[in-house]
């Protein structure tokens, strides 16, 4: 069987990309990179600060540069920020550099998972549900167009999601593998 390619997690905030990415990387003995965390480490500033100072477009420029850097690596697991798919250039880099997995979750689940999170600049408004619904309407088609695999994460533990990803991605790489 050939080696698994880079595994790239996309999806909305609160889908579990960071948590699932860390577990997936550990399961497969790979390095894990979270593009948002890498941006913060490189800038020495958190994402809300970057949004405040540079605006969303400045953050998106940094995100594109980080995606370019991360997708040049081999055999890694990458978790992207929820808005990474907004730029065609990012979608192209992601598709060309590995197997892209869309971690799908409902807006209701996003609300539960992000309720107390103050590190998400786009949700620092009283109308969080409307913001998430608008983002879902815009981004869901982009996630689906970019992804090789769609995996639901709502009402499931991270370990179950990781197991499904490993099973499904292994079948993509080696379709003759016996089905368990």
N, C-alpha and C positions, 0 to 999 in steps of 0.2 A: 504494500500500500504506500502511496506517496504521502509526503508530510502535509499536514494541514497548513494552509496559507495563513497570513495575518487574519485575525478575527476582529472585526470592527463593529462596535455596538453603537447604534443610533436610536433615537427615540426622544420623546418629550421629557421634560424635567419630571422627576418623580417616578420614572419607569424602572429605575433600579440599575442604570448603566454602570455606575461606579461600584456598587456592591457586587453585582453579578460579574462585572469585569474582573474584579480582584479574585473572586472565587474561581472563575473560569481559568484565569491565568495560573492560579495555584494548582488546579486540577490537571492542567496540561503542562505544568512546569515551564511556564513562559513568563517573560517580563510583561508587566502591566503598566499602561500609561493612560492617564485621564487627561484629556486635552485642557480642560479648565484648570485642573491643578497644576499642570505644566506651565500654563500661561501665568498663573499667579506666582509660581516659583521663579520664572524667568523675569517677571516684572517687579517682583518684590512688593506687590500690592494685590489686594483682593479684587474680585470681579465687580462688586458694587462701586469701589473707588474708580476702577477703570471706566465703568459706565458713566460715573459722575464727571470725570475729567475729560474723557475722550468721546463720550457718547457711544451709542450702540454701534455706529459705523466704525469707530476706532477700535472697539473691541472685536468686531467682525474681521477687521484687517489683521489683528493679532492672531485671531483664531485660524484664519487661512494660512498664515505663516507657520503656525504650530502644526496644523494638519499636514502641510507639506513636509515638515521635518519628521513627524511621526510615521507617515506613510512610506518613508524611504527606508524604514527598518524592516527586518525580516523576522518572521516567526514570533510576533508579539500580539498581545491583546490590547486594543485601543478603545476607550470610551470617549465619545465626542460629546460636546455640549448640545443641548436640545435644538439650537438654531443653526448648527453647522451645515444643515442641508439647504439653507436659504440661498446659498451661492452655488451656481452651476459649477464653478471651478472646484469647490469642495466636493460636490457630489461626484464629479469625474474622478478626482484623486482617490476618493474612498472606493469607488467601484473598481478602479484599475489596480488597487494595491492589496486586495484581499477579499475575503468573504464578508459581506455586510449583513448584519443581523439587526432587524428592526424589533426593538423591545416595545411591543404595543401595550398600552394600558388605557383605561378609560379616564375621562376628565374627573369623574367622582373619585377614583383612586388617586389621581394626582392631587386633588384637593386634600385628601386625608394625609398623603405622604409629605406635602409641602406646607401644611398648616402653620407650623411654628418656625419654618426656615426663613431667616432674615437675609440669607446670602443670595437671593434670587431677585435681582433688580426689577425684572419685568413683572414681578408679583407684589411689589410694594405699593399696592393700591387696594381700595376697599372692594372693588368689583373683580376679585380674583377669578371667580367662576367664568365670568364673561370673557376675561382675558384668555383663560385657558381654552375656552370653546373657540374663540377666534383663532388662536394659535393652532389648535387641532385642525380646524377647517383649512387653514393655509398649508400646514406642514405635513399632515397625514399623507396626502398624495405624493409629496416629495420623498417622504420616508419609504413609501411603498415602491416608488419608481427607482430608488437607489438600492433597496435591499435585495439580497439573494434569498433570505429566509425571514419570515415574520414569526415571532414567538410572543404569545400573550404572557404578561407578568402579573396581571391583577388577580387577587385572591390566591396567589401561589407563593410558596416560599422560594427564596433565592436558590437554594440547593436543587429544587425540582426544575427550575428554569435552566440552571447550568447543565443538569443531566440531559434535558431535552436538546439544548444547543449542541452538546457534544455528540449526541446520537444523530441529530439531523445533519450537522456539518460533516461528520465522518461519512455519512451516506453520500453527500455531495462529492466528496473526494474519491471515495471507493464505492460506486454504486453496486458492485457485485458482492459487497459485504452481506453476510447472512443477517437476516432480520431477526432480532431477539424478541 
